[in-house]
Amino acid sequence: MNEKSLSNKLKEFEEYLLYDVENSDYTTKKYVSEAKKFLIWLYDVKSMSISKIDKKLIVEYK
């Protein structure tokens, strides 16, 4: 996934949190920020794509 499409996915996630889940602006920004950190770790440290995300990988990140 390239940077532009990743950015689009994060924007979709942000809109989902704001309008569908109706989180506050602060909560939404925090969740999106944490998602970005996770994806940076996924690509830079693990050299994996977004399609490889599973529960085990998320627990490892934590």
TIKE-322384 format. One record per atom (N, C-alpha, C): residue number from 1; residue in three letters; chain; atom name; x, y, z. Coordinates in pm, 1 decimal. Each point is the difference from the previous one (the first is absolute). Layout:
N
(atom NUM,'ALA','A','CA',(X,Y,Z)),
...
END
This chain:
62
(atom 1,'MET','A','N',(86.7,-118.2,0.0)),
(atom 1,'MET','A','CA',(-86.7,118.2,0.0)),
(atom 1,'MET','A','C',(90.2,123.0,0.0)),
(atom 2,'ASN','A','N',(-26.2,92.1,-91.1)),
(atom 2,'ASN','A','CA',(83.9,119.3,-6.9)),
(atom 2,'ASN','A','C',(-45.1,104.7,102.1)),
(atom 3,'GLU','A','N',(82.6,102.6,13.9)),
(atom 3,'GLU','A','CA',(-24.5,102.0,101.9)),
(atom 3,'GLU','A','C',(-132.7,72.8,-20.8)),
(atom 4,'LYS','A','N',(-35.2,26.5,-125.2)),
(atom 4,'LYS','A','CA',(-125.6,71.1,-27.6)),
(atom 4,'LYS','A','C',(-120.3,-85.1,37.9)),
(atom 5,'SER','A','N',(3.2,-127.3,-34.5)),
(atom 5,'SER','A','CA',(-115.1,-83.2,32.8)),
(atom 5,'SER','A','C',(-6.9,-25.5,150.5)),
(atom 6,'LEU','A','N',(115.3,-6.8,65.4)),
(atom 6,'LEU','A','CA',(1.8,-12.4,145.3)),
(atom 6,'LEU','A','C',(-59.3,125.2,64.8)),
(atom 7,'SER','A','N',(36.0,114.3,-52.3)),
(atom 7,'SER','A','CA',(-54.9,125.9,49.4)),
(atom 7,'SER','A','C',(-151.9,4.3,-19.1)),
(atom 8,'ASN','A','N',(-46.9,-49.5,-111.7)),
(atom 8,'ASN','A','CA',(-144.5,-5.5,-25.6)),
(atom 8,'ASN','A','C',(-70.2,-92.0,98.9)),
(atom 9,'LYS','A','N',(61.3,-113.7,29.8)),
(atom 9,'LYS','A','CA',(-59.0,-93.9,96.1)),
(atom 9,'LYS','A','C',(-7.3,62.0,139.0)),
(atom 10,'LEU','A','N',(104.1,72.3,38.6)),
(atom 10,'LEU','A','CA',(-1.6,66.4,131.2)),
(atom 10,'LEU','A','C',(-106.6,109.0,4.6)),
(atom 11,'LYS','A','N',(-20.2,69.5,-110.9)),
(atom 11,'LYS','A','CA',(-105.0,101.5,-8.4)),
(atom 11,'LYS','A','C',(-137.7,-65.3,12.0)),
(atom 12,'GLU','A','N',(-19.2,-112.2,-66.6)),
(atom 12,'GLU','A','CA',(-126.2,-73.7,10.9)),
(atom 12,'GLU','A','C',(-23.8,-45.5,144.5)),
(atom 13,'PHE','A','N',(106.1,-47.4,65.2)),
(atom 13,'PHE','A','CA',(-8.7,-42.7,139.7)),
(atom 13,'PHE','A','C',(-39.3,118.7,88.8)),
(atom 14,'GLU','A','N',(61.1,113.9,-24.7)),
(atom 14,'GLU','A','CA',(-31.1,121.0,76.7)),
(atom 14,'GLU','A','C',(-147.2,39.4,-18.4)),
(atom 15,'GLU','A','N',(-47.9,-1.0,-122.2)),
(atom 15,'GLU','A','CA',(-139.1,34.9,-25.8)),
(atom 15,'GLU','A','C',(-95.9,-101.5,62.8)),
(atom 16,'TYR','A','N',(36.4,-126.1,-4.2)),
(atom 16,'TYR','A','CA',(-79.9,-104.2,64.6)),
(atom 16,'TYR','A','C',(-12.2,28.4,149.8)),
(atom 17,'LEU','A','N',(112.7,31.2,62.7)),
(atom 17,'LEU','A','CA',(-0.9,26.7,144.7)),
(atom 17,'LEU','A','C',(-83.2,123.6,33.6)),
(atom 18,'LEU','A','N',(11.6,101.7,-82.0)),
(atom 18,'LEU','A','CA',(-72.2,125.1,27.5)),
(atom 18,'LEU','A','C',(-149.9,-11.3,-26.1)),
(atom 19,'TYR','A','N',(-36.2,-60.1,-112.7)),
(atom 19,'TYR','A','CA',(-139.6,7.7,-43.4)),
(atom 19,'TYR','A','C',(-82.2,-126.2,25.2)),
(atom 20,'ASP','A','N',(63.5,-115.3,-4.4)),
(atom 20,'ASP','A','CA',(-74.4,-123.6,24.0)),
(atom 20,'ASP','A','C',(1.6,-38.3,147.9)),
(atom 21,'VAL','A','N',(117.1,4.8,58.9)),
(atom 21,'VAL','A','CA',(12.9,-36.0,141.3)),
(atom 21,'VAL','A','C',(-30.7,120.4,89.3)),
(atom 22,'GLU','A','N',(15.7,119.5,-57.1)),
(atom 22,'GLU','A','CA',(-25.0,126.8,69.7)),
(atom 22,'GLU','A','C',(93.1,21.9,118.6)),
(atom 23,'ASN','A','N',(128.2,-33.8,-20.3)),
(atom 23,'ASN','A','CA',(100.7,31.2,100.9)),
(atom 23,'ASN','A','C',(26.4,150.0,1.0)),
(atom 24,'SER','A','N',(56.2,48.0,110.9)),
(atom 24,'SER','A','CA',(38.3,140.5,7.7)),
(atom 24,'SER','A','C',(119.2,25.7,-91.9)),
(atom 25,'ASP','A','N',(25.2,126.7,-28.4)),
(atom 25,'ASP','A','CA',(114.8,35.7,-83.7)),
(atom 25,'ASP','A','C',(130.3,-49.4,63.1)),
(atom 26,'TYR','A','N',(14.3,18.8,131.6)),
(atom 26,'TYR','A','CA',(122.4,-41.7,68.4)),
(atom 26,'TYR','A','C',(19.3,-151.5,-11.5)),
(atom 27,'THR','A','N',(-104.4,-76.8,26.5)),
(atom 27,'THR','A','CA',(9.2,-146.2,-6.5)),
(atom 27,'THR','A','C',(33.9,-44.8,-141.4)),
(atom 28,'THR','A','N',(-63.8,60.1,-97.2)),
(atom 28,'THR','A','CA',(26.4,-34.0,-139.7)),
(atom 28,'THR','A','C',(145.3,27.7,-36.2)),
(atom 29,'LYS','A','N',(50.8,116.4,36.6)),
(atom 29,'LYS','A','CA',(139.5,34.3,-30.1)),
(atom 29,'LYS','A','C',(95.9,-97.1,66.6)),
(atom 30,'LYS','A','N',(-29.7,-39.0,121.9)),
(atom 30,'LYS','A','CA',(84.5,-94.9,73.3)),
(atom 30,'LYS','A','C',(-0.4,-135.8,-69.2)),
(atom 31,'TYR','A','N',(-116.5,-49.6,-37.3)),
(atom 31,'TYR','A','CA',(-9.7,-130.1,-66.7)),
(atom 31,'TYR','A','C',(73.4,0.8,-134.3)),
(atom 32,'VAL','A','N',(-17.3,106.3,-77.4)),
(atom 32,'VAL','A','CA',(65.7,9.9,-129.8)),
(atom 32,'VAL','A','C',(151.7,8.6,18.9)),
(atom 33,'SER','A','N',(43.0,74.9,98.6)),
(atom 33,'SER','A','CA',(142.4,11.1,29.7)),
(atom 33,'SER','A','C',(59.6,-136.1,36.2)),
(atom 34,'GLU','A','N',(-70.0,-74.3,82.8)),
(atom 34,'GLU','A','CA',(48.1,-133.1,39.3)),
(atom 34,'GLU','A','C',(-0.8,-95.7,-119.4)),
(atom 35,'ALA','A','N',(-97.5,11.3,-86.9)),
(atom 35,'ALA','A','CA',(-4.7,-84.3,-120.1)),
(atom 35,'ALA','A','C',(119.7,30.0,-90.3)),
(atom 36,'LYS','A','N',(35.7,128.5,-13.4)),
(atom 36,'LYS','A','CA',(116.8,37.9,-79.5)),
(atom 36,'LYS','A','C',(126.6,-59.2,59.6)),
(atom 37,'LYS','A','N',(15.4,8.6,131.9)),
(atom 37,'LYS','A','CA',(118.4,-56.2,66.5)),
(atom 37,'LYS','A','C',(8.7,-150.3,-24.2)),
(atom 38,'PHE','A','N',(-112.9,-67.7,9.8)),
(atom 38,'PHE','A','CA',(-2.1,-144.0,-23.8)),
(atom 38,'PHE','A','C',(41.8,-31.8,-143.2)),
(atom 39,'LEU','A','N',(-52.8,74.1,-96.5)),
(atom 39,'LEU','A','CA',(32.5,-26.8,-139.4)),
(atom 39,'LEU','A','C',(145.8,29.4,-31.4)),
(atom 40,'ILE','A','N',(55.4,103.0,61.4)),
(atom 40,'ILE','A','CA',(142.6,28.9,-17.2)),
(atom 40,'ILE','A','C',(82.3,-116.7,53.0)),
(atom 41,'TRP','A','N',(-36.6,-48.9,117.6)),
(atom 41,'TRP','A','CA',(68.8,-116.2,57.4)),
(atom 41,'TRP','A','C',(-15.0,-120.6,-91.2)),
(atom 42,'LEU','A','N',(-119.3,-22.5,-50.4)),
(atom 42,'LEU','A','CA',(-27.8,-114.4,-85.9)),
(atom 42,'LEU','A','C',(88.8,1.5,-124.0)),
(atom 43,'TYR','A','N',(11.1,114.7,-64.0)),
(atom 43,'TYR','A','CA',(77.7,10.3,-123.2)),
(atom 43,'TYR','A','C',(149.7,7.6,26.2)),
(atom 44,'ASP','A','N',(41.4,82.9,95.8)),
(atom 44,'ASP','A','CA',(142.5,24.9,21.8)),
(atom 44,'ASP','A','C',(68.5,-109.8,79.8)),
(atom 45,'VAL','A','N',(-62.1,-46.6,104.8)),
(atom 45,'VAL','A','CA',(63.5,-99.2,87.2)),
(atom 45,'VAL','A','C',(-25.8,-142.7,-48.5)),
(atom 46,'LYS','A','N',(-121.6,-29.7,-32.9)),
(atom 46,'LYS','A','CA',(-37.8,-135.8,-38.4)),
(atom 46,'LYS','A','C',(5.8,-24.3,-150.3)),
(atom 47,'SER','A','N',(9.4,105.6,-77.6)),
(atom 47,'SER','A','CA',(1.0,-10.4,-146.8)),
(atom 47,'SER','A','C',(-118.4,-83.2,-50.3)),
(atom 48,'MET','A','N',(-116.1,29.0,53.8)),
(atom 48,'MET','A','CA',(-121.5,-73.0,-35.4)),
(atom 48,'MET','A','C',(-102.8,95.1,-58.7)),
(atom 49,'SER','A','N',(-93.3,-56.5,-71.8)),
(atom 49,'SER','A','CA',(-107.3,81.0,-57.0)),
(atom 49,'SER','A','C',(-123.2,-5.9,90.1)),
(atom 50,'ILE','A','N',(-91.3,88.5,-27.6)),
(atom 50,'ILE','A','CA',(-122.2,11.5,79.2)),
(atom 50,'ILE','A','C',(-84.3,-127.6,-8.1)),
(atom 51,'SER','A','N',(13.4,-73.2,-107.3)),
(atom 51,'SER','A','CA',(-78.7,-122.6,-16.3)),
(atom 51,'SER','A','C',(43.9,-111.6,95.3)),
(atom 52,'LYS','A','N',(114.6,15.0,62.5)),
(atom 52,'LYS','A','CA',(53.4,-102.8,90.2)),
(atom 52,'LYS','A','C',(-37.5,24.5,146.5)),
(atom 53,'ILE','A','N',(-79.5,102.5,27.3)),
(atom 53,'ILE','A','CA',(-36.0,32.8,138.1)),
(atom 53,'ILE','A','C',(-90.8,-107.6,57.2)),
(atom 54,'ASP','A','N',(37.5,-49.0,117.6)),
(atom 54,'ASP','A','CA',(-83.8,-93.3,74.7)),
(atom 54,'ASP','A','C',(16.6,30.3,149.3)),
(atom 55,'LYS','A','N',(-74.8,-67.9,81.6)),
(atom 55,'LYS','A','CA',(0.9,27.2,144.1)),
(atom 55,'LYS','A','C',(138.7,-19.9,60.4)),
(atom 56,'LYS','A','N',(69.1,-104.3,-41.7)),
(atom 56,'LYS','A','CA',(134.4,-27.7,52.1)),
(atom 56,'LYS','A','C',(94.1,118.1,-26.7)),
(atom 57,'LEU','A','N',(-7.2,55.9,-117.6)),
(atom 57,'LEU','A','CA',(84.6,113.1,-36.7)),
(atom 57,'LEU','A','C',(-34.5,123.7,83.6)),
(atom 58,'ILE','A','N',(-126.7,21.7,23.3)),
(atom 58,'ILE','A','CA',(-43.1,114.9,81.4)),
(atom 58,'ILE','A','C',(49.5,-15.4,143.2)),
(atom 59,'VAL','A','N',(-9.3,-120.0,54.7)),
(atom 59,'VAL','A','CA',(49.1,-25.1,135.6)),
(atom 59,'VAL','A','C',(150.8,21.7,5.4)),
(atom 60,'GLU','A','N',(70.6,-43.7,-101.5)),
(atom 60,'GLU','A','CA',(145.2,21.8,-6.0)),
(atom 60,'GLU','A','C',(32.1,148.9,1.1)),
(atom 61,'TYR','A','N',(-77.1,78.7,-71.4)),
(atom 61,'TYR','A','CA',(21.9,145.4,-5.2)),
(atom 61,'TYR','A','C',(-19.3,63.5,137.1)),
(atom 62,'LYS','A','N',(-103.4,-44.8,70.9)),
(atom 62,'LYS','A','CA',(-29.0,56.6,130.8)),
(atom 62,'LYS','A','C',(116.2,-21.7,92.5)),
END
